[in-house]
Amino acid sequence: MLIREALKADAEGKGLVHYQSWIETYTGLMDPVFLSKRSLERCVNIAREHPENTIVAEIDGQIVGFACYSETRDKDMSDAGEIQALYVLKKYQKQGIGVALLKRCEQILKQHPKIMLYVLAGNKNAIGFYEYNGFRFDGITKDMEVMPGIVLHEIRMVKDRANDKQEE
């Protein structure tokens, strides 16, 4: 497994992971009408338009996961870095790829005392993964209307890196 910065040439692979992961992860958790509006072409175009701040996981030349990171977008978390996305194809989950992507994002965002992210409420697998890796729900939720009448509920999880140093 290779974890590396994404290149513009990775748009097809990243787009495929984005598209396929949404189907694998969110079927049954999101409104099927909203999910049906997503397309592989749209995900590839998003990857082409936004190659920055992205790392990919590659196995045998195939992109099997990716993560996106940035400065936080939340005004009340000015000291935090943010993980905006982390997806691994279902076939490659539970092999350490998600942890490797998460750790690389944390390393890139090392100047921040906190790392935050949003996860879909009800996504027990993702919530468990992040809790196992030191993130905790901080009581903040965000509702996002993605289509008329279709609202996604997300919870914010935060990792306080001061806790990491205490545990070492």
C-alpha positions, 0 to 999 in steps of 0.5 A: 500500500502506498499513501501519497499526495493526489495528482491531477492524473488521479481524478478517474481513480479518486472519482471512482472511489468517491462514487462507489464508496457513497453507494456502499456506505450510504445506501440505507442511510441516505434518501435513495432519491438523493443517492440516485442523483449522484453519478460517476462522471460528476465525482470524477469532475469534482476530483479533476476540479479539486485535486488539492489537499488530497491524499490517496491510497494505492494498491497495485497501481489502483486508487482504493481510498482517499482523504481530503484535509484543510483548515477548519471551516468552523469559526468556533474551531479556529485552532483546528484542522479539518478532515473533509472526506475519508473514503476506502472501497469496501473491499479494502476496508479493515486492512489499515488503509483508513487508519493510514489515511487518517494518520497522514492527514493528522501529520499534515495538519500537525500544527493544529492542536485539534482535528475535526470532522463531520460524520453522517449521524447514523453511520455507526461504522464511521463513528466507531472508526473515528472513536477508536482513533481518538475522536469524540462527539462534541455536541455540535450537529449540522443539518444540510438540505441537499435537495428540497425536503431532503436534509442530512444530519451530521455530527461533529467529532473532534480529536484533541491532540493534547490527549495524544501526548498525555497517553504516550 
